[in-house]
Amino acid sequence: MSETLRSTERLPTTADNAYKRLLQRLELSSTWDGAIDAVAPVAGRLIAAAPARRFFHGDATGVPLHGILTDVPLGAWFLAQFLDLFRDDGSRRAATRLMTLGVASAVPTAVAGWAEWAGADHATRRVGLTHASLTGLATLVFASSCAARLRGHHGAGVALARLGNVPVIAGAFMGGHLGSRRRLR
């Protein structure tokens, strides 16, 4: 029997296994169940009408709206941090505007995410609520960065933006897991 891998296969790594174990623990944990029960009816209203459900779930494109919208806040926040590497006033103004765009675009992105979450199974909702909590925390940190920049405290804004990377990246990994689960269903 051949031990070679097909081109679509790869050997699991320790990181893969630890990450998968974490996600499995989240899927089985009842920690979020009270919050899920409280939020589910509100989220369900987003997709109560069939046209809204088709729009949010991406029936026309094959890609849920949330997956498309996430590029705006993530792109704005990371591009702002790239511009933070430059010390000129133009780069600072542009970084502040991008930080603001990211915070503002996080709202419709979150609404689209909740609509997608509303149609998910319970295990997926548990991971989804963790994803939403992490990205919500990141949005608050980035909003604080934006506020600091607008008040002329650019250094504090830069530091806060860098801090915001931690929850947004962790949340994005979970979002990727949720997106891959949806494709597998």
MIPA-140934 format. One line per field, with one value per atom (N, C-alpha, C): residue number from 0; residue in three letters; atom name; x negated, y negated, z. Coordinates in steps of 0.02 Angstrom, whole numbers, plus 50000, padded with zeros to 5 digits. Atoms other than C-alpha are relative to their C-alpha. Example, Ala and Ser with C-alpha at 12.3 -4.5 7.8 and 13.67 -1.06 7.14 Angstrom:
<sites>
lumke	(0  0  0  1  1  1) $
drenro	(ALA  ALA  ALA  SER  SER  SER) $
kero	(N  CA  C  N  CA  C) $
east	(49955  49385  49955  50042  49316  50039) $
north	(50059  50225  49940  50059  50053  49945) $
up	(50000  50390  50000  49997  50357  50037) $
</sites>
This chain:
<sites>
lumke	(0  0  0  1  1  1  2  2  2  3  3  3  4  4  4  5  5  5  6  6  6  7  7  7  8  8  8  9  9  9  10  10  10  11  11  11  12  12  12  13  13  13  14  14  14  15  15  15  16  16  16  17  17  17  18  18  18  19  19  19  20  20  20  21  21  21  22  22  22  23  23  23  24  24  24  25  25  25  26  26  26  27  27  27  28  28  28  29  29  29  30  30  30  31  31  31  32  32  32  33  33  33  34  34  34  35  35  35  36  36  36  37  37  37  38  38  38  39  39  39  40  40  40  41  41  41  42  42  42  43  43  43  44  44  44  45  45  45  46  46  46  47  47  47  48  48  48  49  49  49  50  50  50  51  51  51  52  52  52  53  53  53  54  54  54  55  55  55  56  56  56  57  57  57  58  58  58  59  59  59  60  60  60  61  61  61  62  62  62  63  63  63  64  64  64  65  65  65  66  66  66  67  67  67  68  68  68  69  69  69  70  70  70  71  71  71  72  72  72  73  73  73  74  74  74  75  75  75  76  76  76  77  77  77  78  78  78  79  79  79  80  80  80  81  81  81  82  82  82  83  83  83  84  84  84  85  85  85  86  86  86  87  87  87  88  88  88  89  89  89  90  90  90  91  91  91  92  92  92  93  93  93  94  94  94  95  95  95  96  96  96  97  97  97  98  98  98  99  99  99  100  100  100  101  101  101  102  102  102  103  103  103  104  104  104  105  105  105  106  106  106  107  107  107  108  108  108  109  109  109  110  110  110  111  111  111  112  112  112  113  113  113  114  114  114  115  115  115  116  116  116  117  117  117  118  118  118  119  119  119  120  120  120  121  121  121  122  122  122  123  123  123  124  124  124  125  125  125  126  126  126  127  127  127  128  128  128  129  129  129  130  130  130  131  131  131  132  132  132  133  133  133  134  134  134  135  135  135  136  136  136  137  137  137  138  138  138  139  139  139  140  140  140  141  141  141  142  142  142  143  143  143  144  144  144  145  145  145  146  146  146  147  147  147  148  148  148  149  149  149  150  150  150  151  151  151  152  152  152  153  153  153  154  154  154  155  155  155  156  156  156  157  157  157  158  158  158  159  159  159  160  160  160  161  161  161  162  162  162  163  163  163  164  164  164  165  165  165  166  166  166  167  167  167  168  168  168  169  169  169  170  170  170  171  171  171  172  172  172  173  173  173  174  174  174  175  175  175  176  176  176  177  177  177  178  178  178  179  179  179  180  180  180  181  181  181  182  182  182  183  183  183  184  184  184) $
drenro	(MET  MET  MET  SER  SER  SER  GLU  GLU  GLU  THR  THR  THR  LEU  LEU  LEU  ARG  ARG  ARG  SER  SER  SER  THR  THR  THR  GLU  GLU  GLU  ARG  ARG  ARG  LEU  LEU  LEU  PRO  PRO  PRO  THR  THR  THR  THR  THR  THR  ALA  ALA  ALA  ASP  ASP  ASP  ASN  ASN  ASN  ALA  ALA  ALA  TYR  TYR  TYR  LYS  LYS  LYS  ARG  ARG  ARG  LEU  LEU  LEU  LEU  LEU  LEU  GLN  GLN  GLN  ARG  ARG  ARG  LEU  LEU  LEU  GLU  GLU  GLU  LEU  LEU  LEU  SER  SER  SER  SER  SER  SER  THR  THR  THR  TRP  TRP  TRP  ASP  ASP  ASP  GLY  GLY  GLY  ALA  ALA  ALA  ILE  ILE  ILE  ASP  ASP  ASP  ALA  ALA  ALA  VAL  VAL  VAL  ALA  ALA  ALA  PRO  PRO  PRO  VAL  VAL  VAL  ALA  ALA  ALA  GLY  GLY  GLY  ARG  ARG  ARG  LEU  LEU  LEU  ILE  ILE  ILE  ALA  ALA  ALA  ALA  ALA  ALA  ALA  ALA  ALA  PRO  PRO  PRO  ALA  ALA  ALA  ARG  ARG  ARG  ARG  ARG  ARG  PHE  PHE  PHE  PHE  PHE  PHE  HIS  HIS  HIS  GLY  GLY  GLY  ASP  ASP  ASP  ALA  ALA  ALA  THR  THR  THR  GLY  GLY  GLY  VAL  VAL  VAL  PRO  PRO  PRO  LEU  LEU  LEU  HIS  HIS  HIS  GLY  GLY  GLY  ILE  ILE  ILE  LEU  LEU  LEU  THR  THR  THR  ASP  ASP  ASP  VAL  VAL  VAL  PRO  PRO  PRO  LEU  LEU  LEU  GLY  GLY  GLY  ALA  ALA  ALA  TRP  TRP  TRP  PHE  PHE  PHE  LEU  LEU  LEU  ALA  ALA  ALA  GLN  GLN  GLN  PHE  PHE  PHE  LEU  LEU  LEU  ASP  ASP  ASP  LEU  LEU  LEU  PHE  PHE  PHE  ARG  ARG  ARG  ASP  ASP  ASP  ASP  ASP  ASP  GLY  GLY  GLY  SER  SER  SER  ARG  ARG  ARG  ARG  ARG  ARG  ALA  ALA  ALA  ALA  ALA  ALA  THR  THR  THR  ARG  ARG  ARG  LEU  LEU  LEU  MET  MET  MET  THR  THR  THR  LEU  LEU  LEU  GLY  GLY  GLY  VAL  VAL  VAL  ALA  ALA  ALA  SER  SER  SER  ALA  ALA  ALA  VAL  VAL  VAL  PRO  PRO  PRO  THR  THR  THR  ALA  ALA  ALA  VAL  VAL  VAL  ALA  ALA  ALA  GLY  GLY  GLY  TRP  TRP  TRP  ALA  ALA  ALA  GLU  GLU  GLU  TRP  TRP  TRP  ALA  ALA  ALA  GLY  GLY  GLY  ALA  ALA  ALA  ASP  ASP  ASP  HIS  HIS  HIS  ALA  ALA  ALA  THR  THR  THR  ARG  ARG  ARG  ARG  ARG  ARG  VAL  VAL  VAL  GLY  GLY  GLY  LEU  LEU  LEU  THR  THR  THR  HIS  HIS  HIS  ALA  ALA  ALA  SER  SER  SER  LEU  LEU  LEU  THR  THR  THR  GLY  GLY  GLY  LEU  LEU  LEU  ALA  ALA  ALA  THR  THR  THR  LEU  LEU  LEU  VAL  VAL  VAL  PHE  PHE  PHE  ALA  ALA  ALA  SER  SER  SER  SER  SER  SER  CYS  CYS  CYS  ALA  ALA  ALA  ALA  ALA  ALA  ARG  ARG  ARG  LEU  LEU  LEU  ARG  ARG  ARG  GLY  GLY  GLY  HIS  HIS  HIS  HIS  HIS  HIS  GLY  GLY  GLY  ALA  ALA  ALA  GLY  GLY  GLY  VAL  VAL  VAL  ALA  ALA  ALA  LEU  LEU  LEU  ALA  ALA  ALA  ARG  ARG  ARG  LEU  LEU  LEU  GLY  GLY  GLY  ASN  ASN  ASN  VAL  VAL  VAL  PRO  PRO  PRO  VAL  VAL  VAL  ILE  ILE  ILE  ALA  ALA  ALA  GLY  GLY  GLY  ALA  ALA  ALA  PHE  PHE  PHE  MET  MET  MET  GLY  GLY  GLY  GLY  GLY  GLY  HIS  HIS  HIS  LEU  LEU  LEU  GLY  GLY  GLY  SER  SER  SER  ARG  ARG  ARG  ARG  ARG  ARG  ARG  ARG  ARG  LEU  LEU  LEU  ARG  ARG  ARG) $
kero	(N  CA  C  N  CA  C  N  CA  C  N  CA  C  N  CA  C  N  CA  C  N  CA  C  N  CA  C  N  CA  C  N  CA  C  N  CA  C  N  CA  C  N  CA  C  N  CA  C  N  CA  C  N  CA  C  N  CA  C  N  CA  C  N  CA  C  N  CA  C  N  CA  C  N  CA  C  N  CA  C  N  CA  C  N  CA  C  N  CA  C  N  CA  C  N  CA  C  N  CA  C  N  CA  C  N  CA  C  N  CA  C  N  CA  C  N  CA  C  N  CA  C  N  CA  C  N  CA  C  N  CA  C  N  CA  C  N  CA  C  N  CA  C  N  CA  C  N  CA  C  N  CA  C  N  CA  C  N  CA  C  N  CA  C  N  CA  C  N  CA  C  N  CA  C  N  CA  C  N  CA  C  N  CA  C  N  CA  C  N  CA  C  N  CA  C  N  CA  C  N  CA  C  N  CA  C  N  CA  C  N  CA  C  N  CA  C  N  CA  C  N  CA  C  N  CA  C  N  CA  C  N  CA  C  N  CA  C  N  CA  C  N  CA  C  N  CA  C  N  CA  C  N  CA  C  N  CA  C  N  CA  C  N  CA  C  N  CA  C  N  CA  C  N  CA  C  N  CA  C  N  CA  C  N  CA  C  N  CA  C  N  CA  C  N  CA  C  N  CA  C  N  CA  C  N  CA  C  N  CA  C  N  CA  C  N  CA  C  N  CA  C  N  CA  C  N  CA  C  N  CA  C  N  CA  C  N  CA  C  N  CA  C  N  CA  C  N  CA  C  N  CA  C  N  CA  C  N  CA  C  N  CA  C  N  CA  C  N  CA  C  N  CA  C  N  CA  C  N  CA  C  N  CA  C  N  CA  C  N  CA  C  N  CA  C  N  CA  C  N  CA  C  N  CA  C  N  CA  C  N  CA  C  N  CA  C  N  CA  C  N  CA  C  N  CA  C  N  CA  C  N  CA  C  N  CA  C  N  CA  C  N  CA  C  N  CA  C  N  CA  C  N  CA  C  N  CA  C  N  CA  C  N  CA  C  N  CA  C  N  CA  C  N  CA  C  N  CA  C  N  CA  C  N  CA  C  N  CA  C  N  CA  C  N  CA  C  N  CA  C  N  CA  C  N  CA  C  N  CA  C  N  CA  C  N  CA  C  N  CA  C  N  CA  C  N  CA  C  N  CA  C  N  CA  C  N  CA  C  N  CA  C  N  CA  C  N  CA  C  N  CA  C  N  CA  C  N  CA  C  N  CA  C  N  CA  C  N  CA  C  N  CA  C  N  CA  C  N  CA  C  N  CA  C  N  CA  C  N  CA  C  N  CA  C  N  CA  C  N  CA  C  N  CA  C  N  CA  C  N  CA  C  N  CA  C  N  CA  C  N  CA  C  N  CA  C  N  CA  C  N  CA  C  N  CA  C  N  CA  C  N  CA  C  N  CA  C) $
east	(49958  50000  49956  50041  49930  50012  49996  49893  49996  50005  49886  50068  49939  50012  50023  49974  50127  49991  50013  50110  50048  49952  50265  49992  50010  50203  49936  50061  50075  49999  50007  50008  50025  49979  50092  49940  50053  49981  50027  49979  49984  50048  49957  50060  50070  49934  50200  50039  49965  50241  50021  49983  50237  50058  49948  50344  50067  49939  50469  50028  49976  50477  50035  49969  50514  50069  49936  50653  50051  49955  50726  50024  49979  50726  50052  49951  50817  50067  49938  50944  50039  49967  50981  50015  49992  50974  50069  49934  51139  49994  50012  51061  50042  49964  51145  50075  49931  51313  50053  49952  51404  50002  50004  51343  50029  49972  51387  50076  49927  51564  50029  49976  51581  49995  50013  51510  50032  49975  51577  50065  49938  51754  49990  50014  51687  49964  50037  51564  50046  49954  51701  50045  49957  51804  49965  50037  51666  50014  49991  51702  50070  49931  51888  50032  49972  51935  49953  50041  51875  49954  50047  51803  49939  50056  51697  49954  50039  51641  49956  50038  51588  49944  50050  51498  49941  50053  51400  49960  50034  51359  49964  50036  51295  50024  49974  51411  49984  50014  51379  49927  50072  51190  49965  50033  51152  49955  50042  51061  50044  49960  51147  49975  50017  51151  49947  50048  51054  49929  50067  50906  49972  50021  50900  49984  50007  50922  49940  50056  50783  49937  50059  50655  49994  50003  50702  49970  50032  50668  49929  50067  50520  49950  50044  50443  49985  50010  50470  49955  50040  50397  49927  50069  50243  49965  50031  50212  49984  50014  50226  49935  50060  50091  49938  50056  49981  49982  50013  50000  49971  50030  49954  49924  50072  49778  49967  50025  49761  50019  49990  49746  50029  49976  49813  50075  49931  49978  50052  49954  50060  50013  49991  50030  50040  49962  50097  50074  49930  50256  50032  49973  50280  50010  49993  50251  50060  49941  50381  50064  49940  50506  50012  49993  50473  50024  49978  50493  50075  49929  50661  50041  49965  50714  50007  49997  50671  50053  49951  50775  50071  49933  50923  50023  49981  50920  50007  49991  50912  50073  49929  51096  50039  49964  51171  49969  50033  51042  50027  49974  51102  50073  49930  51285  50004  50001  51248  49976  50023  51153  50054  49945  51299  50053  49951  51414  49976  50028  51298  50002  50000  51284  50070  49931  51474  50021  49981  51484  49954  50050  51343  50025  49985  51350  49970  50019  51319  49924  50073  51135  49967  50027  51099  50016  49981  51193  49953  50046  51078  49934  50062  50922  50014  49982  51012  50005  49995  51048  49931  50069  50865  49967  50025  50818  50027  49969  50941  49973  50028  50873  49930  50069  50694  49999  50000  50733  50034  49970  50846  49950  50053  50704  49950  50047  50587  50029  49968  50712  49998  50004  50719  49930  50070  50529  49983  50013  50520  50039  49963  50657  49963  50040  50550  49938  50056  50402  50021  49974  50507  50012  49985  50565  49935  50064  50385  49969  50029  50328  50037  49961  50471  49987  50017  50421  49927  50070  50242  49950  50045  50169  49982  50016  50098  49962  50039  49972  50044  49954  50109  50045  49958  50217  49964  50041  50076  49994  50007  50048  50065  49936  50233  50015  49989  50243  49960  50042  50100  50030  49967  50189  50062  49940  50348  49988  50016  50257  50009  49997  50258  50071  49934  50447  50026  49973  50481  49971  50030  50359  50028  49970  50424  50072  49931  50602  50002  50002  50555  49986  50012  50485  50064  49937  50649  50050  49956  50744  49983  50020  50643  50024  49975  50689  50075  49927  50873  50016  49988  50863  49986  50014  50783  50052  49945  50917  50061  49942  51050  49991  50013  50968  50006  49998  50959  50071  49931  51145  50037) $
north	(50059  50000  49938  50060  49831  49951  50049  49704  49928  50068  49555  49966  50039  49415  49978  50029  49361  49925  50072  49179  49961  50036  49130  50018  49980  49213  49971  50020  49157  50032  49971  49224  49949  50046  49149  49978  50025  49041  49994  50010  49014  49941  50059  48842  50016  49980  48917  50036  49959  49040  49958  50043  48911  49953  50046  48790  50038  49961  48925  50022  49981  48983  49941  50059  48805  49989  50010  48788  50053  49946  48957  49988  50016  48905  49944  50054  48745  50026  49973  48842  50041  49957  48957  49964  50036  48826  49967  50031  48766  49928  50066  48602  49945  50052  48496  50014  49981  48586  49950  50051  48455  49940  50057  48315  50018  49978  48416  49999  50000  48442  49930  50069  48256  49963  50038  48194  50032  49964  48327  49972  50028  48255  49934  50064  48082  50012  49985  48151  50034  49966  48261  49953  50049  48107  49972  50025  48055  50042  49955  48206  50029  49974  48230  49998  50005  48171  50035  49962  48283  49956  50041  48140  49978  50020  48079  50059  49940  48256  50016  49986  48284  49948  50053  48115  50010  49992  48143  50064  49936  48325  50005  50001  48280  50050  49951  48390  49981  50022  48285  50007  50001  48282  50064  49941  48443  49983  50023  48339  49959  50040  48276  49928  50071  48086  49985  50013  48090  50014  49983  48175  49948  50053  48037  49936  50063  47892  49998  50000  47947  49969  50030  47887  49925  50073  47705  49981  50021  47687  50028  49972  47806  49964  50035  47723  49929  50069  47548  49999  50000  47591  50018  49981  47677  49949  50052  47544  49938  50056  47410  50013  49983  47501  49999  50008  47506  49926  50072  47318  49972  50022  47301  50006  49994  47350  49936  50062  47180  49942  50052  47022  49934  50063  46890  49990  50018  46800  50032  49969  46868  50073  49929  47048  50006  49999  47010  49987  50014  46933  50059  49943  47078  50060  49945  47205  49990  50015  47118  50011  49989  47119  50075  49928  47303  50035  49972  47344  49987  50018  47252  50043  49958  47345  50071  49932  47511  50006  49998  47471  49994  50009  47408  50061  49942  47557  50064  49941  47679  50011  49994  47643  50042  49957  47709  50069  49935  47848  50044  49963  47901  50020  49983  47893  50059  49945  48006  50065  49941  48123  50030  49975  48134  50035  49967  48176  50069  49934  48318  50046  49963  48373  50027  49982  48379  50067  49938  48524  50059  49948  48626  50049  49951  48782  49976  50024  48769  49999  49998  48821  49942  50056  48693  49933  50062  48560  49988  50009  48592  49970  50028  48561  49930  50065  48417  49945  50050  48329  49982  50015  48344  49955  50041  48275  49928  50067  48130  49962  50033  48093  49974  50021  48086  49942  50053  47979  49937  50057  47868  49964  50029  47842  49963  50033  47802  49935  50061  47676  49945  50050  47589  49972  50023  47581  49955  50042  47513  49934  50062  47387  49954  50039  47332  49971  50025  47316  49941  50055  47208  49938  50057  47098  49967  50028  47076  49960  50035  47027  49933  50060  46902  49946  50048  46820  49978  50021  46800  50044  49954  46946  50058  49951  47036  50060  49944  47141  50049  49955  47210  50036  49968  47243  50057  49947  47342  50059  49946  47443  50039  49966  47481  50042  49962  47535  50065  49939  47657  50049  49957  47725  50033  49973  47747  50058  49944  47867  50068  49935  48004  50029  49969  48028  50005  49996  47989  50060  49942  48122  50065  49940  48251  50009  49996  48209  50019  49983  48220  50074  49928  48395  50039  49966  48447  49990  50013  48363  50044  49955  48463  50070  49933  48622  50003  50001  48572  50001  50001  48535  50068  49934  48703  50051  49956  48792  49992  50014  48707  50033  49970  48765  50075  49927  48943  50026  49978  48949  50009) $
up	(50000  50000  50000  50007  49950  50057  49946  50086  49974  50027  49968  50005  49995  49984  49931  50061  49845  50005  50002  49791  50045  49959  49892  50074  49931  50052  50027  49968  50177  50069  49934  50339  50052  49948  50493  50042  49957  50601  50071  49931  50788  50005  49998  50758  49974  50026  50651  50054  49951  50787  50060  49942  50928  49981  50023  50827  49992  50009  50780  50067  49933  50961  50034  49971  51017  49970  50033  50889  50020  49978  50937  50071  49931  51121  50000  50005  51074  49974  50027  50971  50051  49950  51119  50066  49937  51258  50004  49990  51331  50027  49972  51391  49968  50036  51257  49993  50015  51258  50024  49977  51364  49954  50046  51252  49932  50064  51097  50002  49994  51160  50002  49996  51195  49933  50061  51029  49938  50059  50909  49973  50029  50894  49964  50032  50852  49933  50062  50724  49949  50045  50652  49962  50035  50609  49937  50059  50487  49938  50058  50378  49998  49999  50413  49931  50068  50238  49951  50048  50096  49958  50040  49990  50041  49957  50137  50013  49987  50175  49939  50061  49994  49990  50007  49991  50048  49951  50152  49989  50009  50113  49933  50063  49940  49949  50048  49839  49928  50069  49682  49983  50014  49700  50022  49971  49795  50058  49945  49926  50047  49954  50083  50003  49998  50097  50053  49947  50261  49977  50025  50177  49953  50046  50048  50038  49964  50169  50047  49953  50287  49971  50032  50160  50014  49991  50191  50067  49938  50378  50009  49992  50377  49956  50046  50225  50024  49977  50295  50061  49939  50465  49987  50014  50396  49956  50040  50265  50043  49954  50401  50038  49963  50497  49955  50046  50343  49995  50005  50326  50065  49937  50510  50000  50004  50459  49974  50027  50376  50046  49950  50480  49972  50028  50360  50016  49983  50392  49954  50048  50234  50017  49982  50286  50065  49937  50461  49987  50016  50391  49964  50037  50271  50047  49952  50411  50045  49958  50519  49961  50042  50376  49989  50010  50343  50065  49936  50528  50009  49996  50524  49952  50048  50367  50026  49973  50450  50055  49945  50605  49972  50028  50503  49960  50041  50384  50041  49957  50530  50018  49981  50567  49948  50047  50403  49994  50002  50405  50057  49943  50578  49988  50014  50525  49952  50048  50377  50034  49963  50494  50044  49958  50614  49958  50044  50468  49980  50017  50418  50061  49937  50600  50016  49984  50616  49968  50034  50493  50015  49985  50571  50052  49948  50678  50067  49933  50866  50011  49991  50863  49963  50039  50727  50034  49965  50826  50060  49944  50975  49977  50028  50870  49973  50028  50784  50052  49947  50947  50027  49980  50996  49947  50056  50823  50006  49995  50846  50060  49941  51020  49987  50015  50959  49951  50049  50808  50028  49966  50914  50045  49959  51037  49957  50046  50893  49974  50025  50825  50052  49947  50994  50008  49995  51002  49941  50058  50825  50004  49990  50867  50050  49953  51015  49966  50040  50896  49958  50042  50782  50043  49956  50927  50022  49979  50988  49943  50058  50814  49988  50013  50793  50053  49947  50959  49999  50007  50899  50036  49964  50997  49953  50053  50846  50027  49973  50944  50038  49964  51057  49950  50051  50903  49965  50032  50823  50047  49951  50981  50008  49994  50998  49938  50062  50815  50001  49997  50841  50050  49952  50995  49970  50032  50893  49953  50044  50779  50033  49966  50911  49996  50005  50926  49928  50067  50743  49962  50034  50682  50028  49970  50806  49975  50026  50753  49927  50072  50569  49990  50005  50595  50013  49986  50673  49944  50057  50532  49941  50053  50408  50012  49982  50500  49986  50011  50495  49926  50072  50309  49969  50027  50274  50021  49978  50377  49955  50042  50272  49932  50066  50110  50002  49995  50175  50008  49990  50217  49936) $
</sites>
